[in-house]
Amino acid sequence: MLIQFQAVKYYDCPLSPLSTHRLHFLPKKILVLDLDETLIHSHHDGLSRVVTVKPTGSPDFIIRVEIERHPVRFFVYKRPHVDYFLEIVSKWYELVVFTASMEIYGAAVADKLDNNRNILNRRYYRQHCTLEFGAYSKDLAAINDDLSRIFILDNSPIAYRSYPLNAIPIKSWFFDPTDTSLLSLLPFLDALRFCRDVRSVLGMNLHLHQNLLFTASNSLTTQVLPAR
């Protein structure tokens, strides 16, 4: 079966003088970005479990690292539109990478996504996370203590469980080539930079975060509890 793809773009129009004036009096906001299953998906050649979701093509890039003295190759697939997404949002926000992955891997992925554009220079890794009940959570206050101007885009509600008013949930991505989640977020992110406190807008989705966190917590508990 042949699937036709339509090229889609978000037109970043010049701001009016009034909008430019308003932004001048607002501090630049910080967009914190997760990596795995948010911007990319990867698997490695040391993977022992069965991969239930099959890749649809060749990886976008391969990362070679050494973990515990063993060479490992990661095959990395970029979420559709991620390069364009980063290009656009880097004009609006200060970008920060915050991943629960090991630094040796996360830094290499971030370097590839940055592609010498110097837009992903600020990074946090697993050692900056907090391990709670078998899962890693991310402390946004460690990045900036002004919570009115920082928010995170992450597929895991556990990661931002302490900051539900500062988060935008996104569905996990694996290999779906038709995914448009990043592209669909651009109009909202374009508008969000004009608010004084991101929590006043993102807090409207609090019920959604609570449902996601409840589902994720139940799933995590099922994995952690020993078989009876």
Backbone as CSV, one residue per row, in Angstrom:
resi,resn,N_x,N_y,N_z,CA_x,CA_y,CA_z,C_x,C_y,C_z
1,MET,0.849,-1.182,0.000,0.000,0.000,0.000,0.892,1.242,0.000
2,LEU,0.595,2.176,-0.858,1.371,3.396,-0.983,0.744,4.487,-0.122
3,ILE,1.533,5.069,0.772,1.053,6.161,1.618,1.636,7.466,1.091
4,GLN,0.780,8.423,0.791,1.227,9.714,0.305,1.398,10.676,1.477
5,PHE,2.497,11.404,1.462,2.777,12.359,2.521,2.639,13.774,1.961
6,GLN,1.972,14.610,2.720,1.805,15.997,2.333,2.746,16.863,3.155
7,ALA,3.531,17.679,2.480,4.456,18.565,3.181,3.651,19.614,3.952
8,VAL,3.937,19.735,5.232,3.221,20.669,6.092,4.233,21.566,6.773
9,LYS,3.915,22.869,6.837,4.795,23.805,7.526,3.966,24.789,8.322
10,TYR,4.584,25.309,9.370,3.956,26.355,10.162,4.635,27.659,9.787
11,TYR,3.858,28.592,9.313,4.444,29.839,8.833,4.682,30.807,9.991
12,ASP,5.937,31.046,10.263,6.363,31.932,11.337,6.353,33.367,10.811
13,CYS,5.216,34.014,10.954,5.047,35.351,10.399,5.718,36.405,11.291
14,PRO,6.189,37.480,10.702,6.778,38.573,11.500,5.739,39.145,12.469
15,LEU,6.190,39.543,13.657,5.288,40.087,14.657,4.912,41.527,14.313
16,SER,3.724,41.888,14.745,3.293,43.274,14.605,4.082,44.131,15.596
17,PRO,4.161,45.434,15.379,4.855,46.306,16.338,4.301,46.191,17.752
18,LEU,2.979,46.015,17.874,2.372,45.894,19.193,2.819,44.611,19.891
19,SER,2.856,43.497,19.154,3.296,42.220,19.732,4.772,42.261,20.106
20,THR,5.565,42.885,19.267,6.991,43.030,19.564,7.195,43.854,20.826
21,HIS,6.416,44.900,20.970,6.492,45.757,22.156,6.117,44.979,23.410
22,ARG,5.074,44.161,23.314,4.627,43.381,24.473,5.679,42.366,24.886
23,LEU,6.273,41.668,23.913,7.299,40.672,24.231,8.517,41.318,24.892
24,HIS,8.772,42.557,24.546,9.942,43.257,25.093,9.880,43.348,26.614
25,PHE,8.685,43.371,27.167,8.514,43.523,28.608,8.311,42.186,29.328
26,LEU,8.432,41.092,28.596,8.297,39.770,29.192,9.645,39.057,29.157
27,PRO,10.035,38.398,30.249,11.293,37.627,30.212,11.163,36.450,29.255
28,LYS,12.254,36.128,28.585,12.235,35.000,27.655,12.009,33.716,28.426
29,LYS,11.107,32.895,27.945,10.746,31.673,28.658,11.658,30.511,28.258
30,ILE,11.630,29.477,29.082,12.523,28.323,28.920,11.695,27.091,28.584
31,LEU,11.998,26.473,27.467,11.340,25.231,27.058,12.300,24.073,27.300
32,VAL,11.915,23.185,28.204,12.731,22.021,28.545,12.254,20.843,27.704
33,LEU,13.181,20.176,27.058,12.841,19.117,26.105,13.399,17.771,26.553
34,ASP,12.514,16.786,26.608,12.934,15.400,26.805,13.460,14.864,25.471
35,LEU,14.189,13.781,25.502,14.714,13.189,24.272,13.938,11.933,23.860
36,ASP,14.143,10.832,24.586,13.608,9.542,24.152,12.086,9.497,24.180
37,GLU,11.536,9.092,23.056,10.096,8.970,22.814,9.392,10.331,22.775
38,THR,10.147,11.431,22.913,9.586,12.768,22.740,10.116,13.389,21.455
39,LEU,11.442,13.463,21.324,12.057,13.991,20.098,12.610,12.886,19.210
40,ILE,12.998,11.778,19.839,13.602,10.674,19.075,13.160,9.339,19.680
41,HIS,13.521,8.265,18.993,13.428,6.925,19.580,14.672,6.173,19.138
42,SER,15.186,5.338,20.022,16.386,4.584,19.662,16.330,3.179,20.234
43,HIS,17.119,2.307,19.645,17.364,0.988,20.225,18.833,0.677,19.990
44,HIS,19.370,-0.255,20.757,20.795,-0.538,20.617,21.033,-2.012,20.335
45,ASP,22.228,-2.315,19.873,22.520,-3.683,19.449,22.730,-4.637,20.607
46,GLY,22.698,-4.113,21.834,22.783,-4.987,22.998,21.414,-5.277,23.590
47,LEU,20.368,-4.878,22.898,19.007,-5.045,23.399,18.644,-6.522,23.451
48,SER,18.289,-6.993,24.632,17.997,-8.416,24.797,16.515,-8.723,24.673
49,ARG,15.658,-7.727,25.016,14.228,-8.015,24.963,13.718,-7.896,23.523
50,VAL,12.576,-8.469,23.276,11.979,-8.432,21.950,11.409,-7.046,21.690
51,VAL,11.753,-6.456,20.539,11.229,-5.150,20.164,9.851,-5.356,19.549
52,THR,8.813,-4.830,20.214,7.443,-5.050,19.745,7.061,-4.106,18.616
53,VAL,7.691,-2.929,18.568,7.398,-1.974,17.499,8.577,-1.970,16.537
54,LYS,8.311,-2.311,15.294,9.377,-2.444,14.309,9.660,-1.111,13.631
55,PRO,10.941,-0.791,13.380,11.268,0.425,12.631,10.801,0.322,11.190
56,THR,10.510,1.471,10.592,9.994,1.475,9.221,11.079,1.761,8.188
57,GLY,12.280,2.015,8.626,13.360,2.308,7.693,14.687,2.372,8.405
58,SER,15.671,2.920,7.725,17.003,3.037,8.310,17.015,4.133,9.363
59,PRO,17.876,4.002,10.385,17.966,5.052,11.409,18.483,6.349,10.803
60,ASP,18.138,7.463,11.456,18.625,8.759,10.990,20.101,8.933,11.308
61,PHE,20.541,8.346,12.401,21.969,8.340,12.707,22.268,7.234,13.719
62,ILE,23.529,6.872,13.797,23.997,5.825,14.709,25.022,6.425,15.660
63,ILE,24.846,6.135,16.939,25.766,6.625,17.959,26.553,5.452,18.516
64,ARG,27.857,5.612,18.573,28.730,4.575,19.127,29.330,5.082,20.435
65,VAL,29.013,4.405,21.515,29.528,4.793,22.830,30.066,3.558,23.539
66,GLU,30.778,3.790,24.624,31.290,2.690,25.441,30.635,2.762,26.812
67,ILE,29.935,1.700,27.174,29.245,1.633,28.456,29.808,0.466,29.248
68,GLU,30.359,0.764,30.408,30.996,-0.249,31.252,32.000,-1.081,30.448
69,ARG,32.807,-0.357,29.671,33.889,-0.937,28.856,33.387,-1.785,27.698
70,HIS,32.113,-1.707,27.399,31.561,-2.461,26.265,31.100,-1.483,25.187
71,PRO,31.555,-1.655,23.952,31.091,-0.777,22.871,29.617,-1.071,22.541
72,VAL,28.821,-0.021,22.430,27.395,-0.159,22.144,27.024,0.804,21.017
73,ARG,26.219,0.308,20.098,25.701,1.159,19.022,24.226,1.444,19.267
74,PHE,23.859,2.722,19.213,22.456,3.126,19.311,21.977,3.554,17.924
75,PHE,20.862,2.978,17.504,20.261,3.323,16.225,19.123,4.310,16.512
76,VAL,19.311,5.536,16.068,18.430,6.635,16.481,17.538,7.080,15.323
77,TYR,16.241,7.170,15.635,15.233,7.621,14.672,14.653,8.947,15.167
78,LYS,14.621,9.929,14.295,14.097,11.240,14.669,12.586,11.304,14.452
79,ARG,11.894,11.879,15.422,10.460,12.071,15.281,10.213,12.994,14.075
80,PRO,9.172,12.723,13.298,8.896,13.583,12.144,8.800,15.056,12.532
81,HIS,9.422,15.898,11.713,9.402,17.355,11.847,10.258,17.878,12.996
82,VAL,11.083,17.028,13.630,11.834,17.495,14.800,12.840,18.594,14.444
83,ASP,13.487,18.489,13.305,14.470,19.507,12.926,13.796,20.863,12.720
84,TYR,12.678,20.849,12.029,11.943,22.091,11.791,11.392,22.641,13.107
85,PHE,10.886,21.757,13.959,10.358,22.152,15.265,11.425,22.880,16.080
86,LEU,12.612,22.305,16.155,13.695,22.914,16.925,14.125,24.251,16.323
87,GLU,14.143,24.312,15.015,14.518,25.559,14.340,13.561,26.691,14.717
88,ILE,12.263,26.394,14.747,11.264,27.421,15.029,11.250,27.797,16.506
89,VAL,11.144,26.803,17.396,11.001,27.128,18.827,12.268,27.750,19.407
90,SER,13.417,27.514,18.780,14.654,28.136,19.269,14.625,29.650,19.085
91,LYS,13.769,30.131,18.204,13.611,31.578,18.012,12.741,32.184,19.115
92,TRP,11.910,31.369,19.724,10.944,31.858,20.704,11.394,31.648,22.146
93,TYR,12.144,30.564,22.387,12.461,30.141,23.755,13.941,29.827,23.915
94,GLU,14.382,29.867,25.166,15.669,29.264,25.504,15.414,27.769,25.637
95,LEU,16.160,26.956,24.922,15.942,25.515,24.924,16.909,24.819,25.873
96,VAL,16.369,23.852,26.621,17.167,23.052,27.546,16.815,21.582,27.332
97,VAL,17.811,20.751,27.175,17.593,19.304,27.090,17.646,18.720,28.498
98,PHE,16.633,17.919,28.832,16.628,17.246,30.141,16.179,15.802,29.902
99,THR,17.128,14.893,29.957,16.846,13.490,29.694,17.240,12.635,30.891
100,ALA,16.506,11.561,31.089,16.843,10.614,32.149,17.876,9.602,31.673
101,SER,18.361,9.757,30.468,19.371,8.850,29.932,20.754,9.210,30.460
102,MET,21.674,8.284,30.296,23.057,8.526,30.689,23.661,9.627,29.828
103,GLU,24.557,10.394,30.416,25.129,11.546,29.726,25.872,11.153,28.454
104,ILE,26.591,10.038,28.484,27.384,9.644,27.321,26.506,9.431,26.089
105,TYR,25.274,8.971,26.317,24.317,8.771,25.234,23.547,10.062,24.937
106,GLY,23.003,10.688,25.989,22.183,11.882,25.807,22.932,13.026,25.154
107,ALA,24.207,13.203,25.521,25.005,14.277,24.936,25.227,14.042,23.444
108,ALA,25.461,12.786,23.070,25.681,12.473,21.657,24.424,12.700,20.838
109,VAL,23.258,12.330,21.391,21.987,12.561,20.687,21.732,14.057,20.547
110,ALA,21.935,14.806,21.639,21.714,16.253,21.599,22.635,16.932,20.588
111,ASP,23.877,16.460,20.493,24.810,17.017,19.511,24.277,16.829,18.093
112,LYS,23.737,15.650,17.823,23.207,15.366,16.491,21.984,16.227,16.189
113,LEU,21.105,16.381,17.167,19.909,17.189,16.954,20.258,18.673,16.809
114,ASP,21.257,19.104,17.564,21.692,20.500,17.479,22.290,20.808,16.105
115,ASN,23.059,19.870,15.612,23.637,19.979,14.267,24.387,21.308,14.064
116,ASN,25.200,21.658,15.075,26.050,22.855,15.023,25.271,24.166,14.954
117,ARG,24.009,24.138,15.412,23.207,25.372,15.422,23.328,26.125,16.748
118,ASN,23.932,25.472,17.753,24.105,26.080,19.081,22.778,26.479,19.716
119,ILE,21.787,25.605,19.598,20.478,25.870,20.198,20.180,24.909,21.347
120,LEU,21.010,23.862,21.497,20.808,22.877,22.562,22.057,22.787,23.437
121,ASN,22.548,23.921,23.844,23.803,23.944,24.601,23.623,23.613,26.074
122,ARG,22.457,23.867,26.616,22.224,23.633,28.040,21.545,22.281,28.218
123,ARG,22.182,21.396,29.004,21.718,20.006,29.057,21.778,19.445,30.474
124,TYR,20.810,18.577,30.767,20.754,17.868,32.050,20.507,16.392,31.749
125,TYR,21.121,15.525,32.588,21.094,14.099,32.307,20.615,13.306,33.526
126,ARG,20.824,12.008,33.475,20.327,11.126,34.534,20.831,11.539,35.916
127,GLN,22.067,11.978,35.999,22.619,12.344,37.308,21.934,13.576,37.898
128,HIS,21.186,14.297,37.078,20.459,15.464,37.567,19.012,15.127,37.924
129,CYS,18.602,13.884,37.694,17.244,13.440,38.000,17.165,12.899,39.422
130,THR,15.945,12.712,39.891,15.701,12.100,41.191,15.027,10.749,40.974
131,LEU,15.587,9.703,41.561,15.012,8.370,41.418,13.965,8.153,42.500
132,GLU,12.709,7.982,42.076,11.602,7.784,43.003,10.771,6.589,42.564
133,PHE,10.685,5.580,43.446,9.855,4.406,43.179,10.166,3.773,41.825
134,GLY,11.449,3.715,41.495,11.864,3.044,40.275,11.768,3.880,39.012
135,ALA,11.475,5.175,39.136,11.385,6.041,37.955,12.090,7.359,38.232
136,TYR,12.543,8.003,37.171,13.276,9.252,37.296,12.342,10.450,37.128
137,SER,12.454,11.407,38.049,11.713,12.656,37.931,12.700,13.804,37.737
138,LYS,12.205,14.894,37.160,13.070,16.006,36.774,12.686,17.271,37.553
139,ASP,13.676,17.902,38.147,13.460,19.079,38.966,13.635,20.329,38.116
140,LEU,12.530,20.929,37.713,12.602,22.125,36.871,13.179,23.314,37.626
141,ALA,12.975,23.363,38.939,13.489,24.472,39.742,15.018,24.496,39.757
142,ALA,15.644,23.350,39.497,17.105,23.306,39.428,17.621,24.016,38.168
143,ILE,16.758,24.117,37.182,17.121,24.820,35.944,16.888,26.308,36.093
144,ASN,15.713,26.668,36.633,15.396,28.059,36.900,14.326,28.109,37.981
145,ASP,14.562,28.894,39.018,13.621,28.912,40.135,12.401,29.793,39.886
146,ASP,12.369,30.474,38.749,11.182,31.250,38.371,10.256,30.346,37.562
147,LEU,9.343,29.702,38.252,8.476,28.712,37.603,7.416,29.344,36.718
148,SER,7.352,30.646,36.694,6.388,31.304,35.808,6.862,31.300,34.362
149,ARG,8.141,31.008,34.151,8.691,31.120,32.798,9.378,29.855,32.300
150,ILE,9.122,28.725,32.952,9.748,27.475,32.519,8.692,26.384,32.393
151,PHE,8.819,25.554,31.353,7.906,24.417,31.195,8.608,23.321,30.411
152,ILE,8.066,22.124,30.532,8.713,20.938,29.957,7.790,20.238,28.971
153,LEU,8.369,19.728,27.896,7.672,18.875,26.934,8.218,17.467,27.109
154,ASP,7.364,16.551,27.581,7.845,15.214,27.950,6.723,14.208,27.762
155,ASN,7.075,13.014,27.307,6.062,11.965,27.117,5.758,11.210,28.405
156,SER,6.580,11.412,29.455,6.392,10.679,30.705,5.858,11.591,31.810
157,PRO,4.624,11.375,32.265,4.085,12.203,33.355,4.829,12.007,34.671
158,ILE,5.499,10.869,34.834,6.300,10.655,36.037,7.437,11.668,36.105
159,ALA,7.984,12.035,34.956,9.134,12.933,34.906,8.804,14.307,35.475
160,TYR,7.573,14.773,35.274,7.212,16.111,35.758,6.134,16.052,36.833
161,ARG,6.107,14.981,37.588,5.052,14.783,38.578,5.008,15.901,39.620
162,SER,6.133,16.532,39.884,6.169,17.631,40.859,5.817,18.979,40.235
163,TYR,5.681,19.019,38.913,5.423,20.280,38.214,4.314,20.132,37.170
164,PRO,3.124,19.683,37.560,2.054,19.482,36.573,1.600,20.784,35.920
165,LEU,1.821,21.921,36.577,1.408,23.204,36.012,2.447,23.767,35.041
166,ASN,3.562,23.053,34.915,4.651,23.512,34.048,4.976,22.477,32.983
167,ALA,3.974,21.754,32.541,4.251,20.655,31.610,3.258,20.616,30.454
168,ILE,3.774,20.197,29.326,2.946,19.890,28.155,3.137,18.407,27.859
169,PRO,2.104,17.599,28.007,2.247,16.169,27.696,2.268,15.953,26.189
170,ILE,2.969,14.933,25.780,3.004,14.552,24.367,3.019,13.034,24.304
171,LYS,2.339,12.477,23.354,2.279,11.018,23.271,3.642,10.452,22.888
172,SER,3.938,9.283,23.414,5.212,8.631,23.116,5.301,8.295,21.632
173,TRP,6.488,8.531,21.072,6.704,8.229,19.657,7.741,7.128,19.513
174,PHE,7.440,6.210,18.588,8.378,5.138,18.300,8.816,5.215,16.830
175,PHE,7.998,4.733,15.919,8.436,4.750,14.522,7.372,5.258,13.548
176,ASP,6.291,5.823,14.031,5.201,6.243,13.147,5.650,7.393,12.239
177,PRO,5.787,7.158,10.929,6.262,8.217,10.030,5.207,9.278,9.739
178,THR,3.956,9.040,10.123,2.888,10.002,9.851,2.611,10.927,11.038
179,ASP,3.380,10.783,12.104,3.157,11.567,13.317,3.368,13.064,13.048
180,THR,2.449,13.890,13.561,2.558,15.347,13.390,2.472,16.085,14.735
181,SER,2.747,15.381,15.828,2.576,15.969,17.156,3.417,17.226,17.359
182,LEU,4.672,17.197,16.944,5.539,18.365,17.132,5.055,19.542,16.300
183,LEU,4.658,19.249,15.083,4.167,20.300,14.205,2.883,20.917,14.751
184,SER,2.019,20.079,15.303,0.737,20.554,15.821,0.901,21.459,17.040
185,LEU,2.010,21.332,17.748,2.253,22.141,18.943,2.698,23.571,18.625
186,LEU,3.166,23.819,17.432,3.768,25.107,17.113,2.826,26.304,17.294
187,PRO,1.570,26.242,16.836,0.693,27.405,17.076,0.499,27.701,18.561
188,PHE,0.369,26.657,19.364,0.203,26.846,20.804,1.462,27.442,21.430
189,LEU,2.624,26.923,21.049,3.879,27.432,21.592,4.146,28.866,21.128
190,ASP,3.707,29.182,19.954,3.833,30.543,19.444,3.069,31.511,20.354
191,ALA,1.872,31.115,20.757,1.036,31.975,21.593,1.493,31.991,23.050
192,LEU,2.020,30.868,23.533,2.366,30.745,24.952,3.438,31.743,25.380
193,ARG,4.294,32.143,24.482,5.376,33.058,24.849,4.866,34.446,25.238
194,PHE,3.599,34.730,24.921,3.049,36.050,25.221,2.389,36.127,26.595
195,CYS,2.215,34.988,27.269,1.600,35.035,28.593,2.664,35.381,29.638
196,ARG,2.235,35.945,30.740,3.176,36.339,31.785,3.597,35.144,32.636
197,ASP,2.686,34.208,32.848,2.958,33.040,33.682,2.445,31.803,32.953
198,VAL,3.342,30.911,32.552,2.936,29.734,31.778,1.949,28.863,32.545
199,ARG,2.006,28.917,33.876,1.132,28.076,34.691,-0.327,28.483,34.567
200,SER,-0.577,29.751,34.247,-1.954,30.211,34.094,-2.628,29.574,32.891
201,VAL,-1.819,29.150,31.915,-2.348,28.491,30.713,-2.254,26.976,30.837
202,LEU,-1.073,26.486,31.201,-0.867,25.040,31.267,-1.665,24.403,32.398
203,GLY,-2.024,25.179,33.422,-2.822,24.648,34.518,-4.214,24.232,34.099
204,MET,-4.659,24.716,32.937,-5.982,24.329,32.435,-6.042,22.857,32.064
205,ASN,-4.869,22.241,31.875,-4.802,20.815,31.527,-4.496,19.947,32.735
206,LEU,-4.697,20.484,33.940,-4.323,19.765,35.152,-5.021,18.413,35.249
207,HIS,-6.286,18.347,34.866,-7.022,17.082,34.923,-6.391,16.039,34.008
208,LEU,-5.848,16.501,32.863,-5.196,15.585,31.935,-3.929,15.019,32.547
209,HIS,-3.134,15.860,33.209,-1.911,15.402,33.859,-2.225,14.387,34.961
210,GLN,-3.278,14.654,35.721,-3.639,13.760,36.814,-4.021,12.382,36.291
211,ASN,-4.749,12.346,35.194,-5.138,11.066,34.601,-3.927,10.321,34.051
212,LEU,-3.033,11.071,33.390,-1.828,10.444,32.837,-0.939,9.909,33.947
213,LEU,-0.795,10.704,35.025,0.057,10.291,36.129,-0.516,9.065,36.825
214,PHE,-1.821,9.012,36.967,-2.468,7.862,37.600,-2.224,6.600,36.778
215,THR,-2.364,6.729,35.465,-2.131,5.580,34.578,-0.678,5.137,34.625
216,ALA,0.239,6.117,34.573,1.662,5.789,34.586,2.077,5.178,35.916
217,SER,1.543,5.692,37.011,1.887,5.176,38.340,1.401,3.744,38.504
218,ASN,0.202,3.465,38.008,-0.324,2.104,38.080,0.520,1.142,37.262
219,SER,0.948,1.602,36.090,1.793,0.765,35.244,3.129,0.495,35.905
220,LEU,3.702,1.542,36.521,4.992,1.394,37.195,4.880,0.466,38.389
221,THR,3.802,0.583,39.157,3.594,-0.273,40.322,3.484,-1.730,39.907
222,THR,2.807,-1.966,38.783,2.665,-3.333,38.285,4.010,-3.930,37.920
223,GLN,4.910,-3.076,37.383,6.233,-3.571,36.978,7.116,-3.821,38.199
224,VAL,6.962,-2.979,39.235,7.858,-3.076,40.389,7.461,-4.185,41.336
225,LEU,6.147,-4.417,41.523,5.692,-5.416,42.465,6.146,-6.813,42.041
226,PRO,6.627,-7.636,42.968,7.064,-8.995,42.616,5.869,-9.875,42.266
227,ALA,6.122,-10.863,41.440,5.043,-11.786,41.059,4.631,-12.609,42.275
228,ARG,3.333,-12.830,42.375,2.807,-13.591,43.515,2.460,-15.022,43.087
